[in-house]
C-alpha cells in the first residue's frame, strides 16, 4: 500500500506518569490531524503493525478504538 493513500499515521509523545516517570509513547492519528488516540503503546514495532493493518483494510474511524483494543489484547 502506498503511503500516499494512508489514512492513519503514527505519532510519538513524551508521557509523564507520577508513578513510573516519563516515557515515550506512540499513538495513532488520521492524516488530517482531526482525530487521534494517544498513549497506545511504547512498542514502536507494535504500533507500526497496527497502523499498517488499519491502512491496509481502510478501517473507519468509527471502529478504530475497538480494533486497537482487540489488537492489543
Gaussian input, Z-matrix of N, CA and C with variables (Angstrom, degrees):
# hf/3-21g

backbone

0 1
 N
 C     1     B1
 C     2     B2     1     A1
 N     3     B3     2     A2     1     D1
 C     4     B4     3     A3     2     D2
 C     5     B5     4     A4     3     D3
 N     6     B6     5     A5     4     D4
 C     7     B7     6     A6     5     D5
 C     8     B8     7     A7     6     D6
 N     9     B9     8     A8     7     D7
 C    10    B10     9     A9     8     D8
 C    11    B11    10    A10     9     D9
 N    12    B12    11    A11    10    D10
 C    13    B13    12    A12    11    D11
 C    14    B14    13    A13    12    D12
 N    15    B15    14    A14    13    D13
 C    16    B16    15    A15    14    D14
 C    17    B17    16    A16    15    D15
 N    18    B18    17    A17    16    D16
 C    19    B19    18    A18    17    D17
 C    20    B20    19    A19    18    D18
 N    21    B21    20    A20    19    D19
 C    22    B22    21    A21    20    D20
 C    23    B23    22    A22    21    D21
 N    24    B24    23    A23    22    D22
 C    25    B25    24    A24    23    D23
 C    26    B26    25    A25    24    D24
 N    27    B27    26    A26    25    D25
 C    28    B28    27    A27    26    D26
 C    29    B29    28    A28    27    D27
 N    30    B30    29    A29    28    D28
 C    31    B31    30    A30    29    D29
 C    32    B32    31    A31    30    D30
 N    33    B33    32    A32    31    D31
 C    34    B34    33    A33    32    D32
 C    35    B35    34    A34    33    D33
 N    36    B36    35    A35    34    D34
 C    37    B37    36    A36    35    D35
 C    38    B38    37    A37    36    D36
 N    39    B39    38    A38    37    D37
 C    40    B40    39    A39    38    D38
 C    41    B41    40    A40    39    D39
 N    42    B42    41    A41    40    D40
 C    43    B43    42    A42    41    D41
 C    44    B44    43    A43    42    D42
 N    45    B45    44    A44    43    D43
 C    46    B46    45    A45    44    D44
 C    47    B47    46    A46    45    D45
 N    48    B48    47    A47    46    D46
 C    49    B49    48    A48    47    D47
 C    50    B50    49    A49    48    D48
 N    51    B51    50    A50    49    D49
 C    52    B52    51    A51    50    D50
 C    53    B53    52    A52    51    D51
 N    54    B54    53    A53    52    D52
 C    55    B55    54    A54    53    D53
 C    56    B56    55    A55    54    D54
 N    57    B57    56    A56    55    D55
 C    58    B58    57    A57    56    D56
 C    59    B59    58    A58    57    D57
 N    60    B60    59    A59    58    D58
 C    61    B61    60    A60    59    D59
 C    62    B62    61    A61    60    D60
 N    63    B63    62    A62    61    D61
 C    64    B64    63    A63    62    D62
 C    65    B65    64    A64    63    D63
 N    66    B66    65    A65    64    D64
 C    67    B67    66    A66    65    D65
 C    68    B68    67    A67    66    D66
 N    69    B69    68    A68    67    D67
 C    70    B70    69    A69    68    D68
 C    71    B71    70    A70    69    D69
 N    72    B72    71    A71    70    D70
 C    73    B73    72    A72    71    D71
 C    74    B74    73    A73    72    D72
 N    75    B75    74    A74    73    D73
 C    76    B76    75    A75    74    D74
 C    77    B77    76    A76    75    D75
 N    78    B78    77    A77    76    D76
 C    79    B79    78    A78    77    D77
 C    80    B80    79    A79    78    D78
 N    81    B81    80    A80    79    D79
 C    82    B82    81    A81    80    D80
 C    83    B83    82    A82    81    D81
 N    84    B84    83    A83    82    D82
 C    85    B85    84    A84    83    D83
 C    86    B86    85    A85    84    D84
 N    87    B87    86    A86    85    D85
 C    88    B88    87    A87    86    D86
 C    89    B89    88    A88    87    D87
 N    90    B90    89    A89    88    D88
 C    91    B91    90    A90    89    D89
 C    92    B92    91    A91    90    D90
 N    93    B93    92    A92    91    D91
 C    94    B94    93    A93    92    D92
 C    95    B95    94    A94    93    D93
 N    96    B96    95    A95    94    D94
 C    97    B97    96    A96    95    D95
 C    98    B98    97    A97    96    D96
 N    99    B99    98    A98    97    D97
 C   100   B100    99    A99    98    D98
 C   101   B101   100   A100    99    D99
 N   102   B102   101   A101   100   D100
 C   103   B103   102   A102   101   D101
 C   104   B104   103   A103   102   D102
 N   105   B105   104   A104   103   D103
 C   106   B106   105   A105   104   D104
 C   107   B107   106   A106   105   D105
 N   108   B108   107   A107   106   D106
 C   109   B109   108   A108   107   D107
 C   110   B110   109   A109   108   D108
 N   111   B111   110   A110   109   D109
 C   112   B112   111   A111   110   D110
 C   113   B113   112   A112   111   D111
 N   114   B114   113   A113   112   D112
 C   115   B115   114   A114   113   D113
 C   116   B116   115   A115   114   D114
 N   117   B117   116   A116   115   D115
 C   118   B118   117   A117   116   D116
 C   119   B119   118   A118   117   D117
 N   120   B120   119   A119   118   D118
 C   121   B121   120   A120   119   D119
 C   122   B122   121   A121   120   D120
 N   123   B123   122   A122   121   D121
 C   124   B124   123   A123   122   D122
 C   125   B125   124   A124   123   D123
 N   126   B126   125   A125   124   D124
 C   127   B127   126   A126   125   D125
 C   128   B128   127   A127   126   D126
 N   129   B129   128   A128   127   D127
 C   130   B130   129   A129   128   D128
 C   131   B131   130   A130   129   D129
 N   132   B132   131   A131   130   D130
 C   133   B133   132   A132   131   D131
 C   134   B134   133   A133   132   D132
 N   135   B135   134   A134   133   D133
 C   136   B136   135   A135   134   D134
 C   137   B137   136   A136   135   D135
 N   138   B138   137   A137   136   D136
 C   139   B139   138   A138   137   D137
 C   140   B140   139   A139   138   D138
 N   141   B141   140   A140   139   D139
 C   142   B142   141   A141   140   D140
 C   143   B143   142   A142   141   D141
 N   144   B144   143   A143   142   D142
 C   145   B145   144   A144   143   D143
 C   146   B146   145   A145   144   D144
 N   147   B147   146   A146   145   D145
 C   148   B148   147   A147   146   D146
 C   149   B149   148   A148   147   D147
 N   150   B150   149   A149   148   D148
 C   151   B151   150   A150   149   D149
 C   152   B152   151   A151   150   D150
 N   153   B153   152   A152   151   D151
 C   154   B154   153   A153   152   D152
 C   155   B155   154   A154   153   D153
 N   156   B156   155   A155   154   D154
 C   157   B157   156   A156   155   D155
 C   158   B158   157   A157   156   D156
 N   159   B159   158   A158   157   D157
 C   160   B160   159   A159   158   D158
 C   161   B161   160   A160   159   D159
 N   162   B162   161   A161   160   D160
 C   163   B163   162   A162   161   D161
 C   164   B164   163   A163   162   D162
 N   165   B165   164   A164   163   D163
 C   166   B166   165   A165   164   D164
 C   167   B167   166   A166   165   D165
 N   168   B168   167   A167   166   D166
 C   169   B169   168   A168   167   D167
 C   170   B170   169   A169   168   D168
 N   171   B171   170   A170   169   D169
 C   172   B172   171   A171   170   D170
 C   173   B173   172   A172   171   D171
 N   174   B174   173   A173   172   D172
 C   175   B175   174   A174   173   D173
 C   176   B176   175   A175   174   D174
 N   177   B177   176   A176   175   D175
 C   178   B178   177   A177   176   D176
 C   179   B179   178   A178   177   D177
 N   180   B180   179   A179   178   D178
 C   181   B181   180   A180   179   D179
 C   182   B182   181   A181   180   D180
 N   183   B183   182   A182   181   D181
 C   184   B184   183   A183   182   D182
 C   185   B185   184   A184   183   D183
 N   186   B186   185   A185   184   D184
 C   187   B187   186   A186   185   D185
 C   188   B188   187   A187   186   D186
 N   189   B189   188   A188   187   D187
 C   190   B190   189   A189   188   D188
 C   191   B191   190   A190   189   D189
 N   192   B192   191   A191   190   D190
 C   193   B193   192   A192   191   D191
 C   194   B194   193   A193   192   D192
 N   195   B195   194   A194   193   D193
 C   196   B196   195   A195   194   D194
 C   197   B197   196   A196   195   D195
 N   198   B198   197   A197   196   D196
 C   199   B199   198   A198   197   D197
 C   200   B200   199   A199   198   D198
 N   201   B201   200   A200   199   D199
 C   202   B202   201   A201   200   D200
 C   203   B203   202   A202   201   D201
 N   204   B204   203   A203   202   D202
 C   205   B205   204   A204   203   D203
 C   206   B206   205   A205   204   D204
 N   207   B207   206   A206   205   D205
 C   208   B208   207   A207   206   D206
 C   209   B209   208   A208   207   D207
 N   210   B210   209   A209   208   D208
 C   211   B211   210   A210   209   D209
 C   212   B212   211   A211   210   D210
 N   213   B213   212   A212   211   D211
 C   214   B214   213   A213   212   D212
 C   215   B215   214   A214   213   D213
 N   216   B216   215   A215   214   D214
 C   217   B217   216   A216   215   D215
 C   218   B218   217   A217   216   D216

   B1=1.4516
   B2=1.5133
   B3=1.3047
   B4=1.4518
   B5=1.5221
   B6=1.3170
   B7=1.4606
   B8=1.5146
   B9=1.3443
   B10=1.4615
   B11=1.5164
   B12=1.3213
   B13=1.4603
   B14=1.5242
   B15=1.3082
   B16=1.4603
   B17=1.5291
   B18=1.3100
   B19=1.4538
   B20=1.5259
   B21=1.3336
   B22=1.4572
   B23=1.5200
   B24=1.3414
   B25=1.4574
   B26=1.5213
   B27=1.3184
   B28=1.4624
   B29=1.5264
   B30=1.3259
   B31=1.4579
   B32=1.5194
   B33=1.3141
   B34=1.4673
   B35=1.5186
   B36=1.3184
   B37=1.4615
   B38=1.5238
   B39=1.3048
   B40=1.4596
   B41=1.5142
   B42=1.3194
   B43=1.4598
   B44=1.5209
   B45=1.3265
   B46=1.4586
   B47=1.5196
   B48=1.3247
   B49=1.4519
   B50=1.5203
   B51=1.3214
   B52=1.4644
   B53=1.5304
   B54=1.3188
   B55=1.4654
   B56=1.5231
   B57=1.3390
   B58=1.4675
   B59=1.5277
   B60=1.3098
   B61=1.4581
   B62=1.5189
   B63=1.3157
   B64=1.4678
   B65=1.5291
   B66=1.3117
   B67=1.4628
   B68=1.5224
   B69=1.3176
   B70=1.4553
   B71=1.5239
   B72=1.3115
   B73=1.4564
   B74=1.5229
   B75=1.3211
   B76=1.4615
   B77=1.5177
   B78=1.3243
   B79=1.4458
   B80=1.5133
   B81=1.3141
   B82=1.4596
   B83=1.5210
   B84=1.3302
   B85=1.4633
   B86=1.5197
   B87=1.3254
   B88=1.4523
   B89=1.5308
   B90=1.3181
   B91=1.4563
   B92=1.5219
   B93=1.3318
   B94=1.4665
   B95=1.5218
   B96=1.3383
   B97=1.4467
   B98=1.5211
   B99=1.3248
   B100=1.4601
   B101=1.5258
   B102=1.3304
   B103=1.4586
   B104=1.5169
   B105=1.3218
   B106=1.4604
   B107=1.5216
   B108=1.3317
   B109=1.4548
   B110=1.5209
   B111=1.3228
   B112=1.4591
   B113=1.5212
   B114=1.3223
   B115=1.4619
   B116=1.5320
   B117=1.3241
   B118=1.4593
   B119=1.5236
   B120=1.3319
   B121=1.4548
   B122=1.5246
   B123=1.3098
   B124=1.4626
   B125=1.5309
   B126=1.3194
   B127=1.4631
   B128=1.5333
   B129=1.3381
   B130=1.4643
   B131=1.5281
   B132=1.3093
   B133=1.4659
   B134=1.5193
   B135=1.3246
   B136=1.4608
   B137=1.5311
   B138=1.3322
   B139=1.4679
   B140=1.5288
   B141=1.3287
   B142=1.4654
   B143=1.5228
   B144=1.3176
   B145=1.4583
   B146=1.5341
   B147=1.3356
   B148=1.4679
   B149=1.5223
   B150=1.3289
   B151=1.4664
   B152=1.5246
   B153=1.3181
   B154=1.4760
   B155=1.5304
   B156=1.3214
   B157=1.4629
   B158=1.5344
   B159=1.3255
   B160=1.4654
   B161=1.5226
   B162=1.3244
   B163=1.4662
   B164=1.5209
   B165=1.3234
   B166=1.4696
   B167=1.5222
   B168=1.3228
   B169=1.4596
   B170=1.5200
   B171=1.3445
   B172=1.4659
   B173=1.5323
   B174=1.3208
   B175=1.4597
   B176=1.5255
   B177=1.3104
   B178=1.4584
   B179=1.5256
   B180=1.3273
   B181=1.4688
   B182=1.5259
   B183=1.2992
   B184=1.4676
   B185=1.5306
   B186=1.3224
   B187=1.4658
   B188=1.5281
   B189=1.3095
   B190=1.4579
   B191=1.5274
   B192=1.2982
   B193=1.4705
   B194=1.5243
   B195=1.3279
   B196=1.4656
   B197=1.5259
   B198=1.3155
   B199=1.4678
   B200=1.5288
   B201=1.3228
   B202=1.4629
   B203=1.5254
   B204=1.3302
   B205=1.4796
   B206=1.5235
   B207=1.3200
   B208=1.4633
   B209=1.5178
   B210=1.3119
   B211=1.4615
   B212=1.5287
   B213=1.3144
   B214=1.4601
   B215=1.5247
   B216=1.3109
   B217=1.4823
   B218=1.4511
   A1=108.62
   A2=116.05
   A3=122.08
   A4=110.59
   A5=116.46
   A6=119.55
   A7=111.75
   A8=117.58
   A9=120.29
   A10=111.65
   A11=117.63
   A12=122.38
   A13=112.24
   A14=116.84
   A15=120.93
   A16=110.31
   A17=114.30
   A18=121.99
   A19=109.54
   A20=115.65
   A21=122.05
   A22=111.15
   A23=115.09
   A24=121.68
   A25=109.31
   A26=115.27
   A27=122.54
   A28=108.68
   A29=116.13
   A30=120.17
   A31=108.48
   A32=115.70
   A33=120.09
   A34=109.41
   A35=113.95
   A36=120.05
   A37=108.87
   A38=115.65
   A39=120.00
   A40=107.44
   A41=115.92
   A42=122.34
   A43=107.41
   A44=115.70
   A45=120.51
   A46=108.04
   A47=115.20
   A48=122.32
   A49=107.39
   A50=117.05
   A51=120.39
   A52=113.04
   A53=117.46
   A54=120.33
   A55=113.65
   A56=117.23
   A57=119.05
   A58=113.74
   A59=118.08
   A60=120.87
   A61=112.19
   A62=115.75
   A63=119.69
   A64=110.44
   A65=114.84
   A66=121.28
   A67=108.99
   A68=116.29
   A69=121.96
   A70=107.54
   A71=115.32
   A72=121.18
   A73=108.64
   A74=115.27
   A75=120.96
   A76=109.64
   A77=113.86
   A78=121.29
   A79=109.56
   A80=114.81
   A81=121.60
   A82=107.82
   A83=115.35
   A84=120.01
   A85=109.26
   A86=114.72
   A87=117.24
   A88=108.30
   A89=116.24
   A90=121.48
   A91=112.61
   A92=118.27
   A93=120.43
   A94=111.33
   A95=116.90
   A96=121.20
   A97=113.87
   A98=116.46
   A99=121.05
   A100=112.82
   A101=117.23
   A102=121.24
   A103=108.77
   A104=116.72
   A105=119.22
   A106=110.84
   A107=114.23
   A108=122.21
   A109=106.00
   A110=116.54
   A111=122.39
   A112=111.95
   A113=115.01
   A114=123.96
   A115=113.24
   A116=115.63
   A117=120.81
   A118=110.37
   A119=116.54
   A120=121.21
   A121=110.01
   A122=116.27
   A123=120.30
   A124=110.93
   A125=116.31
   A126=123.22
   A127=109.33
   A128=116.04
   A129=120.97
   A130=112.18
   A131=117.41
   A132=121.10
   A133=110.79
   A134=116.55
   A135=121.32
   A136=111.23
   A137=117.78
   A138=120.19
   A139=110.35
   A140=117.06
   A141=119.39
   A142=111.02
   A143=116.51
   A144=120.80
   A145=110.56
   A146=116.11
   A147=119.97
   A148=110.36
   A149=117.19
   A150=120.84
   A151=111.18
   A152=117.01
   A153=119.42
   A154=111.14
   A155=116.25
   A156=119.25
   A157=111.90
   A158=116.47
   A159=119.81
   A160=111.30
   A161=116.06
   A162=119.90
   A163=112.40
   A164=116.29
   A165=120.13
   A166=111.15
   A167=116.61
   A168=121.03
   A169=113.40
   A170=115.86
   A171=121.72
   A172=112.00
   A173=114.83
   A174=121.69
   A175=109.81
   A176=116.07
   A177=122.35
   A178=110.60
   A179=115.94
   A180=121.05
   A181=111.31
   A182=116.65
   A183=121.68
   A184=110.74
   A185=116.56
   A186=121.93
   A187=113.11
   A188=117.28
   A189=121.53
   A190=113.14
   A191=118.23
   A192=121.13
   A193=111.15
   A194=117.42
   A195=120.45
   A196=111.66
   A197=116.72
   A198=120.68
   A199=110.29
   A200=117.34
   A201=120.91
   A202=110.75
   A203=117.05
   A204=120.28
   A205=111.11
   A206=117.14
   A207=120.96
   A208=111.29
   A209=117.32
   A210=121.54
   A211=110.88
   A212=117.13
   A213=121.08
   A214=113.10
   A215=117.45
   A216=119.97
   A217=109.85
   D1=134.92
   D2=178.02
   D3=-72.04
   D4=140.11
   D5=177.69
   D6=-66.32
   D7=-22.62
   D8=178.36
   D9=-65.87
   D10=-25.77
   D11=-179.92
   D12=-93.99
   D13=2.59
   D14=-176.81
   D15=-66.24
   D16=142.44
   D17=177.12
   D18=-94.99
   D19=-38.33
   D20=-173.60
   D21=-118.12
   D22=156.43
   D23=176.57
   D24=-143.93
   D25=161.34
   D26=179.15
   D27=-88.98
   D28=143.56
   D29=168.69
   D30=-134.71
   D31=154.71
   D32=179.98
   D33=-116.42
   D34=157.23
   D35=178.30
   D36=-156.05
   D37=153.62
   D38=173.92
   D39=-91.07
   D40=126.23
   D41=-179.05
   D42=-110.55
   D43=135.29
   D44=178.08
   D45=-112.51
   D46=122.64
   D47=-179.84
   D48=-119.94
   D49=128.84
   D50=-175.85
   D51=-62.65
   D52=-24.81
   D53=-178.18
   D54=-89.23
   D55=-36.68
   D56=-174.97
   D57=-115.51
   D58=-2.99
   D59=179.68
   D60=91.85
   D61=-156.63
   D62=-178.31
   D63=-101.20
   D64=152.20
   D65=178.84
   D66=-156.50
   D67=160.91
   D68=176.10
   D69=-90.05
   D70=129.20
   D71=179.22
   D72=-126.70
   D73=157.58
   D74=-178.71
   D75=-118.08
   D76=145.03
   D77=177.21
   D78=-132.05
   D79=-179.05
   D80=-179.44
   D81=-126.44
   D82=137.33
   D83=174.10
   D84=-137.26
   D85=158.02
   D86=175.32
   D87=-78.51
   D88=161.06
   D89=-174.51
   D90=-64.03
   D91=-21.55
   D92=178.97
   D93=-79.70
   D94=-17.92
   D95=-178.06
   D96=81.69
   D97=5.87
   D98=-178.05
   D99=-81.54
   D100=-23.18
   D101=-173.98
   D102=-135.03
   D103=129.53
   D104=178.42
   D105=-149.04
   D106=155.58
   D107=174.34
   D108=-127.46
   D109=119.46
   D110=-176.04
   D111=-93.68
   D112=161.74
   D113=169.27
   D114=51.97
   D115=51.82
   D116=179.09
   D117=-80.66
   D118=-46.64
   D119=-177.85
   D120=-159.45
   D121=157.91
   D122=172.59
   D123=-98.60
   D124=3.10
   D125=-179.00
   D126=-95.03
   D127=104.14
   D128=-176.54
   D129=-62.51
   D130=-39.59
   D131=179.77
   D132=-61.55
   D133=-41.71
   D134=-179.64
   D135=-66.09
   D136=-42.88
   D137=-178.06
   D138=-67.72
   D139=-35.83
   D140=176.93
   D141=-63.09
   D142=-41.36
   D143=179.13
   D144=-62.69
   D145=-43.38
   D146=178.85
   D147=-61.00
   D148=-47.62
   D149=-177.30
   D150=-64.24
   D151=-40.10
   D152=177.71
   D153=-60.75
   D154=-42.86
   D155=179.06
   D156=-67.91
   D157=-41.84
   D158=177.86
   D159=-58.79
   D160=-42.79
   D161=179.72
   D162=-72.14
   D163=-38.98
   D164=-179.94
   D165=-61.09
   D166=-42.03
   D167=-177.19
   D168=-96.95
   D169=4.60
   D170=176.85
   D171=49.47
   D172=52.22
   D173=-177.76
   D174=-66.01
   D175=131.13
   D176=178.14
   D177=-69.08
   D178=149.98
   D179=177.28
   D180=-59.64
   D181=-26.53
   D182=179.33
   D183=-61.38
   D184=-34.73
   D185=-175.89
   D186=-101.48
   D187=-0.77
   D188=-171.80
   D189=-57.84
   D190=-49.98
   D191=-177.90
   D192=-61.83
   D193=-43.50
   D194=179.42
   D195=-62.22
   D196=-42.35
   D197=-179.74
   D198=-64.60
   D199=-41.95
   D200=179.35
   D201=-63.43
   D202=-46.62
   D203=177.69
   D204=-58.57
   D205=-45.73
   D206=179.69
   D207=-61.64
   D208=-42.15
   D209=-178.08
   D210=-65.09
   D211=-38.73
   D212=-175.78
   D213=-78.15
   D214=-18.54
   D215=179.41
   D216=-73.63

